[in-house]
C-alpha cells in the first residue's frame, strides 16, 4: 500500500521492513540478471530492426547488443539528443528527445510512410 512507503529520504525506504524501494531496474554497478541478459541476446540475434533510445552506448554488456544485431543484418535506429558511441553503426539517427520523437515515429508508423510531423508541410 502507498502509505507503507517513506519518500522523505532517497532512496525511499519501506516503513514495513526497512528495505530500499526500487523499481525493477538494474542500477549502475549491479549485474544484469543472467536470464534477462540471455533473453536480450536472443532478441538481438533475431531482430530485423533495433531501436536505441536514450542510451549512451557505453555500459556493457548491454552496449554490445546493438552490435550483435547489426552483425547479423538488423537495421539500427538511434533516438538521442546527441551522438553516442553507437551512432556510427546506426542506419538512421533521429536527433532529439525521445519523448518528442517516439510519438512522431509511432504516428508515422500507424499512418504509413506518407505521414508528416505536425510542424512540417
N, CA, C and O atoms as CSV, one atom per row, in Angstrom:
chain,resi,resn,atom,element,x,y,z
A,1,UNK,N,N,0.824,-1.204,0.000
A,1,UNK,CA,C,0.000,0.000,0.000
A,1,UNK,C,C,0.860,1.257,0.000
A,1,UNK,O,O,1.978,1.269,0.515
A,2,UNK,N,N,0.320,2.295,-0.580
A,2,UNK,CA,C,1.055,3.548,-0.734
A,2,UNK,C,C,1.500,4.123,0.606
A,2,UNK,O,O,2.570,4.727,0.685
A,3,UNK,N,N,0.703,3.948,1.666
A,3,UNK,CA,C,1.074,4.524,2.952
A,3,UNK,C,C,2.236,3.788,3.614
A,3,UNK,O,O,2.736,4.227,4.650
A,4,UNK,N,N,2.667,2.678,3.028
A,4,UNK,CA,C,3.800,1.932,3.562
A,4,UNK,C,C,5.139,2.420,3.053
A,4,UNK,O,O,6.176,1.848,3.389
A,5,UNK,N,N,5.134,3.476,2.242
A,5,UNK,CA,C,6.369,3.978,1.660
A,5,UNK,C,C,6.740,5.316,2.273
A,5,UNK,O,O,5.874,6.131,2.591
A,6,UNK,N,N,8.020,5.529,2.431
A,6,UNK,CA,C,8.528,6.755,3.036
A,6,UNK,C,C,9.461,7.421,2.033
A,6,UNK,O,O,10.531,6.889,1.736
A,7,UNK,N,N,9.064,8.592,1.501
A,7,UNK,CA,C,9.837,9.253,0.459
A,7,UNK,C,C,10.555,10.508,0.941
A,7,UNK,O,O,10.985,11.316,0.118
A,8,UNK,N,N,10.695,10.692,2.246
A,8,UNK,CA,C,11.411,11.861,2.757
A,8,UNK,C,C,12.915,11.756,2.541
A,8,UNK,O,O,13.631,12.755,2.613
A,9,UNK,N,N,13.383,10.550,2.277
A,9,UNK,CA,C,14.805,10.352,2.006
A,9,UNK,C,C,14.955,9.544,0.729
A,9,UNK,O,O,14.054,8.801,0.339
A,10,UNK,N,N,16.086,9.696,0.094
A,10,UNK,CA,C,16.379,8.914,-1.111
A,10,UNK,C,C,17.600,8.064,-0.853
A,10,UNK,O,O,18.587,8.578,-0.328
A,11,UNK,N,N,17.583,6.822,-1.186
A,11,UNK,CA,C,16.458,6.131,-1.806
A,11,UNK,C,C,15.313,5.952,-0.820
A,11,UNK,O,O,15.522,5.967,0.393
A,12,UNK,N,N,14.085,5.781,-1.350
A,12,UNK,CA,C,12.945,5.597,-0.456
A,12,UNK,C,C,13.075,4.296,0.339
A,12,UNK,O,O,13.579,3.294,-0.168
A,13,UNK,N,N,12.619,4.329,1.573
A,13,UNK,CA,C,12.713,3.186,2.474
A,13,UNK,C,C,11.310,2.693,2.806
A,13,UNK,O,O,10.413,3.494,3.067
A,14,UNK,N,N,11.120,1.384,2.796
A,14,UNK,CA,C,9.849,0.775,3.174
A,14,UNK,C,C,9.687,0.889,4.692
A,14,UNK,O,O,10.560,0.477,5.455
A,15,UNK,N,N,8.559,1.453,5.112
A,15,UNK,CA,C,8.320,1.613,6.547
A,15,UNK,C,C,7.979,0.291,7.219
A,15,UNK,O,O,8.037,0.186,8.444
A,16,UNK,N,N,7.624,-0.719,6.431
A,16,UNK,CA,C,7.277,-2.026,6.990
A,16,UNK,C,C,8.518,-2.859,7.309
A,16,UNK,O,O,8.658,-3.391,8.410
A,17,UNK,N,N,9.426,-2.964,6.318
A,17,UNK,CA,C,10.586,-3.848,6.503
A,17,UNK,C,C,11.913,-3.107,6.604
A,17,UNK,O,O,12.919,-3.698,6.997
A,18,UNK,N,N,11.932,-1.811,6.252
A,18,UNK,CA,C,13.166,-1.041,6.300
A,18,UNK,C,C,14.045,-1.198,5.074
A,18,UNK,O,O,15.141,-0.639,5.024
A,19,UNK,N,N,13.580,-1.956,4.078
A,19,UNK,CA,C,14.356,-2.169,2.861
A,19,UNK,C,C,14.254,-1.001,1.897
A,19,UNK,O,O,13.344,-0.177,1.993
A,20,UNK,N,N,15.194,-0.940,0.971
A,20,UNK,CA,C,15.199,0.093,-0.061
A,20,UNK,C,C,14.150,-0.264,-1.106
A,20,UNK,O,O,14.075,-1.405,-1.562
A,21,UNK,N,N,13.339,0.726,-1.479
A,21,UNK,CA,C,12.331,0.534,-2.517
A,21,UNK,C,C,12.952,0.964,-3.838
A,21,UNK,O,O,13.448,2.083,-3.967
A,22,UNK,N,N,12.921,0.067,-4.817
A,22,UNK,CA,C,13.429,0.425,-6.136
A,22,UNK,C,C,12.611,-0.260,-7.202
A,22,UNK,O,O,12.000,-1.304,-6.970
A,23,UNK,N,N,12.609,0.338,-8.365
A,23,UNK,CA,C,11.897,-0.236,-9.494
A,23,UNK,C,C,12.612,-1.507,-9.923
A,23,UNK,O,O,13.722,-1.797,-9.477
A,24,UNK,N,N,11.957,-2.254,-10.791
A,24,UNK,CA,C,12.556,-3.472,-11.315
A,24,UNK,C,C,13.517,-3.091,-12.435
A,24,UNK,O,O,13.286,-3.391,-13.607
A,25,UNK,N,N,14.602,-2.420,-12.044
A,25,UNK,CA,C,15.612,-1.956,-12.986
A,25,UNK,C,C,16.984,-2.392,-12.492
A,25,UNK,O,O,17.147,-2.832,-11.353
A,26,UNK,N,N,17.946,-2.261,-13.362
A,26,UNK,CA,C,19.328,-2.541,-12.985
A,26,UNK,C,C,20.001,-1.202,-12.740
A,26,UNK,O,O,20.077,-0.364,-13.639
A,27,UNK,N,N,20.481,-1.004,-11.543
A,27,UNK,CA,C,21.154,0.234,-11.178
A,27,UNK,C,C,22.628,0.138,-11.578
A,27,UNK,O,O,23.161,-0.959,-11.744
A,28,UNK,N,N,23.277,1.285,-11.731
A,28,UNK,CA,C,24.678,1.301,-12.117
A,28,UNK,C,C,25.491,0.468,-11.129
A,28,UNK,O,O,25.375,0.635,-9.915
A,29,UNK,N,N,26.305,-0.419,-11.662
A,29,UNK,CA,C,27.145,-1.273,-10.827
A,29,UNK,C,C,26.515,-2.608,-10.478
A,29,UNK,O,O,27.204,-3.512,-10.006
A,30,UNK,N,N,25.204,-2.748,-10.705
A,30,UNK,CA,C,24.539,-4.023,-10.439
A,30,UNK,C,C,24.637,-4.916,-11.672
A,30,UNK,O,O,24.634,-4.414,-12.796
A,31,UNK,N,N,24.723,-6.220,-11.480
A,31,UNK,CA,C,24.737,-7.113,-12.639
A,31,UNK,C,C,23.337,-7.262,-13.227
A,31,UNK,O,O,22.339,-7.206,-12.509
A,32,UNK,N,N,23.278,-7.452,-14.539
A,32,UNK,CA,C,22.013,-7.763,-15.194
A,32,UNK,C,C,21.720,-9.228,-14.897
A,32,UNK,O,O,22.605,-10.069,-15.056
A,33,UNK,N,N,20.497,-9.557,-14.469
A,33,UNK,CA,C,20.178,-10.968,-14.220
A,33,UNK,C,C,20.475,-11.810,-15.459
A,33,UNK,O,O,20.173,-11.405,-16.582
A,34,UNK,N,N,21.062,-12.970,-15.247
A,34,UNK,CA,C,21.521,-13.809,-16.354
A,34,UNK,C,C,20.402,-14.175,-17.319
A,34,UNK,O,O,20.615,-14.175,-18.532
A,35,UNK,N,N,19.209,-14.487,-16.805
A,35,UNK,CA,C,18.104,-14.858,-17.689
A,35,UNK,C,C,17.661,-13.677,-18.557
A,35,UNK,O,O,17.274,-13.865,-19.711
A,36,UNK,N,N,17.717,-12.478,-18.011
A,36,UNK,CA,C,17.356,-11.276,-18.769
A,36,UNK,C,C,18.399,-11.011,-19.851
A,36,UNK,O,O,18.051,-10.667,-20.981
A,37,UNK,N,N,19.655,-11.168,-19.512
A,37,UNK,CA,C,20.724,-10.951,-20.483
A,37,UNK,C,C,20.648,-11.970,-21.619
A,37,UNK,O,O,20.831,-11.616,-22.784
A,38,UNK,N,N,20.379,-13.226,-21.285
A,38,UNK,CA,C,20.252,-14.270,-22.303
A,38,UNK,C,C,19.077,-13.975,-23.234
A,38,UNK,O,O,19.209,-14.078,-24.453
A,39,UNK,N,N,17.932,-13.610,-22.664
A,39,UNK,CA,C,16.761,-13.288,-23.487
A,39,UNK,C,C,17.041,-12.078,-24.376
A,39,UNK,O,O,16.620,-12.051,-25.533
A,40,UNK,N,N,17.743,-11.084,-23.851
A,40,UNK,CA,C,18.090,-9.892,-24.630
A,40,UNK,C,C,19.013,-10.252,-25.783
A,40,UNK,O,O,18.844,-9.762,-26.900
A,41,UNK,N,N,19.974,-11.096,-25.514
A,41,UNK,CA,C,20.908,-11.536,-26.560
A,41,UNK,C,C,20.160,-12.294,-27.662
A,41,UNK,O,O,20.418,-12.093,-28.848
A,42,UNK,N,N,19.231,-13.167,-27.257
A,42,UNK,CA,C,18.453,-13.917,-28.248
A,42,UNK,C,C,17.620,-12.982,-29.121
A,42,UNK,O,O,17.505,-13.193,-30.328
A,43,UNK,N,N,17.040,-11.952,-28.512
A,43,UNK,CA,C,16.280,-10.971,-29.290
A,43,UNK,C,C,17.196,-10.201,-30.237
A,43,UNK,O,O,16.825,-9.945,-31.383
A,44,UNK,N,N,18.370,-9.836,-29.777
A,44,UNK,CA,C,19.328,-9.117,-30.622
A,44,UNK,C,C,19.759,-9.973,-31.811
A,44,UNK,O,O,19.978,-9.457,-32.907
A,45,UNK,N,N,19.876,-11.267,-31.591
A,45,UNK,CA,C,20.316,-12.172,-32.656
A,45,UNK,C,C,19.237,-12.422,-33.700
A,45,UNK,O,O,19.548,-12.862,-34.807
A,46,UNK,N,N,17.982,-12.153,-33.374
A,46,UNK,CA,C,16.893,-12.482,-34.297
A,46,UNK,C,C,16.094,-11.277,-34.785
A,46,UNK,O,O,15.191,-11.437,-35.607
A,47,UNK,N,N,16.403,-10.088,-34.304
A,47,UNK,CA,C,15.600,-8.925,-34.705
A,47,UNK,C,C,15.980,-8.444,-36.103
A,47,UNK,O,O,17.098,-8.658,-36.571
A,48,UNK,N,N,15.023,-7.792,-36.753
A,48,UNK,CA,C,15.266,-7.156,-38.046
A,48,UNK,C,C,15.667,-5.698,-37.872
A,48,UNK,O,O,16.380,-5.129,-38.699
A,49,UNK,N,N,15.194,-5.108,-36.779
A,49,UNK,CA,C,15.432,-3.698,-36.510
A,49,UNK,C,C,15.499,-3.501,-35.001
A,49,UNK,O,O,14.714,-4.091,-34.258
A,50,UNK,N,N,16.439,-2.669,-34.546
A,50,UNK,CA,C,16.570,-2.384,-33.123
A,50,UNK,C,C,16.557,-0.872,-32.924
A,50,UNK,O,O,17.278,-0.132,-33.592
A,51,UNK,N,N,15.717,-0.433,-31.987
A,51,UNK,CA,C,15.687,0.976,-31.603
A,51,UNK,C,C,16.636,1.194,-30.438
A,51,UNK,O,O,16.572,0.483,-29.436
A,52,UNK,N,N,17.513,2.171,-30.568
A,52,UNK,CA,C,18.432,2.546,-29.497
A,52,UNK,C,C,17.942,3.887,-28.971
A,52,UNK,O,O,18.149,4.922,-29.605
A,53,UNK,N,N,17.297,3.869,-27.820
A,53,UNK,CA,C,16.602,5.054,-27.319
A,53,UNK,C,C,17.198,5.496,-25.990
A,53,UNK,O,O,17.176,4.755,-25.008
A,54,UNK,N,N,17.727,6.707,-25.973
A,54,UNK,CA,C,18.202,7.304,-24.734
A,54,UNK,C,C,19.336,6.564,-24.058
A,54,UNK,O,O,19.404,6.530,-22.829
A,55,UNK,N,N,20.214,5.979,-24.823
A,55,UNK,CA,C,21.342,5.253,-24.245
A,55,UNK,C,C,22.652,5.939,-24.594
A,55,UNK,O,O,22.774,6.563,-25.648
A,56,UNK,N,N,23.613,5.823,-23.718
A,56,UNK,CA,C,24.944,6.346,-24.026
A,56,UNK,C,C,25.723,5.345,-24.870
A,56,UNK,O,O,26.676,5.706,-25.561
A,57,UNK,N,N,25.306,4.083,-24.803
A,57,UNK,CA,C,26.002,3.043,-25.547
A,57,UNK,C,C,27.353,2.695,-24.971
A,57,UNK,O,O,28.204,2.153,-25.677
A,58,UNK,N,N,27.570,2.994,-23.702
A,58,UNK,CA,C,28.886,2.759,-23.111
A,58,UNK,C,C,28.901,1.703,-22.014
A,58,UNK,O,O,29.976,1.289,-21.581
A,59,UNK,N,N,27.747,1.263,-21.558
A,59,UNK,CA,C,27.706,0.327,-20.435
A,59,UNK,C,C,27.480,-1.091,-20.949
A,59,UNK,O,O,26.428,-1.411,-21.502
A,60,UNK,N,N,28.487,-1.924,-20.754
A,60,UNK,CA,C,28.389,-3.320,-21.176
A,60,UNK,C,C,27.867,-4.167,-20.031
A,60,UNK,O,O,28.042,-3.809,-18.866
A,61,UNK,N,N,27.229,-5.282,-20.342
A,61,UNK,CA,C,27.145,-5.945,-21.638
A,61,UNK,C,C,26.034,-5.435,-22.553
A,61,UNK,O,O,25.993,-5.817,-23.723
A,62,UNK,N,N,25.137,-4.589,-22.061
A,62,UNK,CA,C,24.015,-4.132,-22.881
A,62,UNK,C,C,24.471,-3.369,-24.122
A,62,UNK,O,O,23.817,-3.454,-25.161
A,63,UNK,N,N,25.563,-2.636,-24.040
A,63,UNK,CA,C,26.037,-1.843,-25.177
A,63,UNK,C,C,26.486,-2.715,-26.347
A,63,UNK,O,O,26.570,-2.234,-27.477
A,64,UNK,N,N,26.772,-3.975,-26.093
A,64,UNK,CA,C,27.187,-4.875,-27.177
A,64,UNK,C,C,26.004,-5.403,-27.982
A,64,UNK,O,O,26.174,-5.835,-29.122
A,65,UNK,N,N,24.806,-5.372,-27.396
A,65,UNK,CA,C,23.651,-5.967,-28.069
A,65,UNK,C,C,23.348,-5.340,-29.428
A,65,UNK,O,O,23.067,-6.082,-30.370
A,66,UNK,N,N,23.391,-4.013,-29.582
A,66,UNK,CA,C,23.164,-3.454,-30.913
A,66,UNK,C,C,24.200,-3.916,-31.942
A,66,UNK,O,O,23.871,-4.093,-33.115
A,67,UNK,N,N,25.430,-4.110,-31.512
A,67,UNK,CA,C,26.467,-4.568,-32.440
A,67,UNK,C,C,26.227,-6.011,-32.857
A,67,UNK,O,O,26.492,-6.379,-34.001
A,68,UNK,N,N,25.730,-6.824,-31.944
A,68,UNK,CA,C,25.354,-8.202,-32.283
A,68,UNK,C,C,24.255,-8.174,-33.340
A,68,UNK,O,O,24.333,-8.880,-34.346
A,69,UNK,N,N,23.232,-7.354,-33.108
A,69,UNK,CA,C,22.126,-7.251,-34.058
A,69,UNK,C,C,22.618,-6.776,-35.420
A,69,UNK,O,O,22.234,-7.330,-36.450
A,70,UNK,N,N,23.463,-5.754,-35.427
A,70,UNK,CA,C,23.985,-5.193,-36.677
A,70,UNK,C,C,24.787,-6.233,-37.453
A,70,UNK,O,O,24.628,-6.362,-38.667
A,71,UNK,N,N,25.645,-6.973,-36.757
A,71,UNK,CA,C,26.459,-8.004,-37.407
A,71,UNK,C,C,25.600,-9.078,-38.065
A,71,UNK,O,O,26.021,-9.712,-39.032
A,72,UNK,N,N,24.401,-9.279,-37.539
A,72,UNK,CA,C,23.505,-10.299,-38.080
A,72,UNK,C,C,22.471,-9.710,-39.037
A,72,UNK,O,O,21.500,-10.377,-39.394
A,73,UNK,N,N,22.682,-8.456,-39.454
A,73,UNK,CA,C,21.865,-7.863,-40.507
A,73,UNK,C,C,20.735,-6.952,-40.073
A,73,UNK,O,O,19.991,-6.467,-40.926
A,74,UNK,N,N,20.577,-6.701,-38.798
A,74,UNK,CA,C,19.497,-5.822,-38.341
A,74,UNK,C,C,19.817,-4.364,-38.659
A,74,UNK,O,O,20.981,-3.967,-38.709
A,75,UNK,N,N,18.785,-3.590,-38.868
A,75,UNK,CA,C,18.912,-2.144,-39.007
A,75,UNK,C,C,18.884,-1.538,-37.612
A,75,UNK,O,O,18.121,-1.982,-36.754
A,76,UNK,N,N,19.709,-0.529,-37.384
A,76,UNK,CA,C,19.747,0.165,-36.101
A,76,UNK,C,C,19.222,1.581,-36.278
A,76,UNK,O,O,19.660,2.314,-37.164
A,77,UNK,N,N,18.274,1.955,-35.420
A,77,UNK,CA,C,17.720,3.305,-35.415
A,77,UNK,C,C,17.989,3.902,-34.043
A,77,UNK,O,O,17.536,3.382,-33.023
A,78,UNK,N,N,18.733,5.001,-34.035
A,78,UNK,CA,C,19.077,5.650,-32.770
A,78,UNK,C,C,18.242,6.911,-32.575
A,78,UNK,O,O,18.124,7.741,-33.477
A,79,UNK,N,N,17.663,7.039,-31.378
A,79,UNK,CA,C,16.912,8.230,-30.995
A,79,UNK,C,C,17.590,8.794,-29.758
A,79,UNK,O,O,17.536,8.206,-28.678
A,80,UNK,N,N,18.231,9.949,-29.935
A,80,UNK,CA,C,19.019,10.533,-28.859
A,80,UNK,C,C,19.244,12.009,-29.140
A,80,UNK,O,O,19.304,12.405,-30.304
A,81,UNK,N,N,19.368,12.827,-28.116
A,81,UNK,CA,C,19.642,14.241,-28.360
A,81,UNK,C,C,21.067,14.515,-28.828
A,81,UNK,O,O,21.340,15.576,-29.389
A,82,UNK,N,N,21.974,13.572,-28.606
A,82,UNK,CA,C,23.360,13.765,-29.045
A,82,UNK,C,C,23.956,12.437,-29.495
A,82,UNK,O,O,23.412,11.369,-29.212
A,83,UNK,N,N,25.076,12.521,-30.196
A,83,UNK,CA,C,25.745,11.314,-30.675
A,83,UNK,C,C,26.202,10.450,-29.511
A,83,UNK,O,O,26.473,10.935,-28.413
A,84,UNK,N,N,26.277,9.142,-29.792
A,84,UNK,CA,C,26.759,8.186,-28.802
A,84,UNK,C,C,27.869,7.354,-29.430
A,84,UNK,O,O,28.226,7.553,-30.591
A,85,UNK,N,N,28.399,6.440,-28.668
A,85,UNK,CA,C,29.418,5.541,-29.209
A,85,UNK,C,C,28.831,4.584,-30.241
A,85,UNK,O,O,29.579,3.939,-30.976
A,86,UNK,N,N,27.512,4.484,-30.307
A,86,UNK,CA,C,26.862,3.579,-31.261
A,86,UNK,C,C,26.394,4.285,-32.533
A,86,UNK,O,O,26.008,3.621,-33.495
A,87,UNK,N,N,26.422,5.607,-32.553
A,87,UNK,CA,C,25.891,6.374,-33.683
A,87,UNK,C,C,26.503,5.939,-35.011
A,87,UNK,O,O,25.795,5.827,-36.012
A,88,UNK,N,N,27.790,5.698,-35.024
A,88,UNK,CA,C,28.464,5.344,-36.283
A,88,UNK,C,C,27.938,4.055,-36.907
A,88,UNK,O,O,28.100,3.842,-38.108
A,89,UNK,N,N,27.319,3.203,-36.115
A,89,UNK,CA,C,26.814,1.923,-36.614
A,89,UNK,C,C,25.344,2.000,-37.030
A,89,UNK,O,O,24.809,1.045,-37.593
A,90,UNK,N,N,24.695,3.125,-36.760
A,90,UNK,CA,C,23.257,3.238,-36.985
A,90,UNK,C,C,22.926,3.532,-38.442
A,90,UNK,O,O,23.634,4.272,-39.125
A,91,UNK,N,N,21.837,2.936,-38.895
A,91,UNK,CA,C,21.337,3.175,-40.243
A,91,UNK,C,C,20.547,4.477,-40.299
A,91,UNK,O,O,20.561,5.181,-41.308
A,92,UNK,N,N,19.864,4.784,-39.212
A,92,UNK,CA,C,19.075,6.010,-39.104
A,92,UNK,C,C,19.323,6.604,-37.726
A,92,UNK,O,O,19.327,5.887,-36.725
A,93,UNK,N,N,19.531,7.913,-37.676
A,93,UNK,CA,C,19.628,8.593,-36.384
A,93,UNK,C,C,18.580,9.696,-36.350
A,93,UNK,O,O,18.452,10.478,-37.292
A,94,UNK,N,N,17.845,9.746,-35.269
A,94,UNK,CA,C,16.863,10.792,-35.039
A,94,UNK,C,C,17.378,11.608,-33.864
A,94,UNK,O,O,17.406,11.134,-32.728
A,95,UNK,N,N,17.781,12.828,-34.147
A,95,UNK,CA,C,18.420,13.672,-33.141
A,95,UNK,C,C,17.383,14.491,-32.387
A,95,UNK,O,O,16.745,15.375,-32.959
A,96,UNK,N,N,17.218,14.196,-31.113
A,96,UNK,CA,C,16.287,14.948,-30.286
A,96,UNK,C,C,15.811,14.110,-29.121
A,96,UNK,O,O,16.204,12.952,-28.978
A,97,UNK,N,N,14.964,14.694,-28.287
A,97,UNK,CA,C,14.462,13.983,-27.111
A,97,UNK,C,C,13.506,12.859,-27.503
A,97,UNK,O,O,12.629,13.046,-28.346
A,98,UNK,N,N,13.678,11.712,-26.898
A,98,UNK,CA,C,12.831,10.564,-27.213
A,98,UNK,C,C,11.366,10.840,-26.894
A,98,UNK,O,O,10.481,10.318,-27.571
A,99,UNK,N,N,11.098,11.652,-25.874
A,99,UNK,CA,C,9.723,11.979,-25.517
A,99,UNK,C,C,8.982,12.728,-26.610
A,99,UNK,O,O,7.753,12.687,-26.672
A,100,UNK,N,N,9.718,13.406,-27.465
A,100,UNK,CA,C,9.120,14.105,-28.601
A,100,UNK,C,C,9.145,13.249,-29.860
A,100,UNK,O,O,8.175,13.230,-30.618
A,101,UNK,N,N,10.243,12.544,-30.086
A,101,UNK,CA,C,10.415,11.818,-31.342
A,101,UNK,C,C,9.671,10.487,-31.391
A,101,UNK,O,O,9.172,10.111,-32.452
A,102,UNK,N,N,9.583,9.772,-30.288
A,102,UNK,CA,C,8.886,8.483,-30.310
A,102,UNK,C,C,7.408,8.618,-30.666
A,102,UNK,O,O,6.917,7.817,-31.463
A,103,UNK,N,N,6.666,9.594,-30.116
A,103,UNK,CA,C,5.272,9.743,-30.544
A,103,UNK,C,C,5.142,10.058,-32.036
A,103,UNK,O,O,4.214,9.581,-32.690
A,104,UNK,N,N,6.063,10.856,-32.576
A,104,UNK,CA,C,6.040,11.150,-34.012
A,104,UNK,C,C,6.323,9.901,-34.831
A,104,UNK,O,O,5.682,9.667,-35.855
A,105,UNK,N,N,7.276,9.104,-34.383
A,105,UNK,CA,C,7.600,7.863,-35.080
A,105,UNK,C,C,6.412,6.913,-35.049
A,105,UNK,O,O,6.081,6.305,-36.067
A,106,UNK,N,N,5.771,6.779,-33.905
A,106,UNK,CA,C,4.605,5.910,-33.787
A,106,UNK,C,C,3.484,6.381,-34.704
A,106,UNK,O,O,2.847,5.572,-35.379
A,107,UNK,N,N,3.244,7.683,-34.727
A,107,UNK,CA,C,2.205,8.235,-35.600
A,107,UNK,C,C,2.508,7.918,-37.059
A,107,UNK,O,O,1.621,7.543,-37.826
A,108,UNK,N,N,3.754,8.075,-37.421
A,108,UNK,CA,C,4.150,7.812,-38.808
A,108,UNK,C,C,3.971,6.336,-39.158
A,108,UNK,O,O,3.518,6.005,-40.254
A,109,UNK,N,N,4.320,5.465,-38.241
A,109,UNK,CA,C,4.157,4.032,-38.483
A,109,UNK,C,C,2.683,3.653,-38.597
A,109,UNK,O,O,2.315,2.830,-39.435
A,110,UNK,N,N,1.848,4.247,-37.763
A,110,UNK,CA,C,0.410,3.955,-37.803
A,110,UNK,C,C,-0.244,4.470,-39.077
A,110,UNK,O,O,-1.140,3.827,-39.624
A,111,UNK,N,N,0.209,5.644,-39.556
A,111,UNK,CA,C,-0.417,6.286,-40.707
A,111,UNK,C,C,0.248,5.941,-42.031
A,111,UNK,O,O,-0.239,6.352,-43.084
A,112,UNK,N,N,1.322,5.215,-42.004
A,112,UNK,CA,C,2.043,4.910,-43.225
A,112,UNK,C,C,3.166,5.896,-43.444
A,112,UNK,O,O,3.253,6.914,-42.757
A,113,UNK,N,N,4.018,5.599,-44.390
A,113,UNK,CA,C,5.234,6.387,-44.591
A,113,UNK,C,C,4.974,7.795,-45.096
A,113,UNK,O,O,5.880,8.627,-45.065
A,114,UNK,N,N,3.749,8.095,-45.566
A,114,UNK,CA,C,3.487,9.438,-46.083
A,114,UNK,C,C,3.135,10.439,-44.989
A,114,UNK,O,O,3.021,11.635,-45.260
A,115,UNK,N,N,2.960,9.965,-43.754
A,115,UNK,CA,C,2.607,10.875,-42.657
A,115,UNK,C,C,3.754,11.837,-42.379
A,115,UNK,O,O,4.920,11.442,-42.392
A,116,UNK,N,N,3.423,13.092,-42.130
A,116,UNK,CA,C,4.420,14.115,-41.834
A,116,UNK,C,C,4.240,14.587,-40.401
A,116,UNK,O,O,3.112,14.640,-39.911
A,117,UNK,N,N,5.325,14.930,-39.718
A,117,UNK,CA,C,5.181,15.544,-38.392
A,117,UNK,C,C,4.326,16.803,-38.497
A,117,UNK,O,O,4.301,17.453,-39.542
A,118,UNK,N,N,3.624,17.148,-37.417
A,118,UNK,CA,C,2.693,18.273,-37.431
A,118,UNK,C,C,3.350,19.593,-37.795
A,118,UNK,O,O,2.683,20.474,-38.339
A,119,UNK,N,N,4.638,19.758,-37.511
A,119,UNK,CA,C,5.295,21.037,-37.781
A,119,UNK,C,C,5.906,21.097,-39.174
A,119,UNK,O,O,6.640,22.035,-39.484
A,120,UNK,N,N,5.617,20.118,-40.013
A,120,UNK,CA,C,6.132,20.124,-41.381
A,120,UNK,C,C,4.970,20.072,-42.360
A,120,UNK,O,O,3.873,19.635,-42.016
A,121,UNK,N,N,5.220,20.522,-43.581
A,121,UNK,CA,C,4.192,20.503,-44.623
A,121,UNK,C,C,4.013,19.114,-45.176
A,121,UNK,O,O,3.188,18.905,-46.065
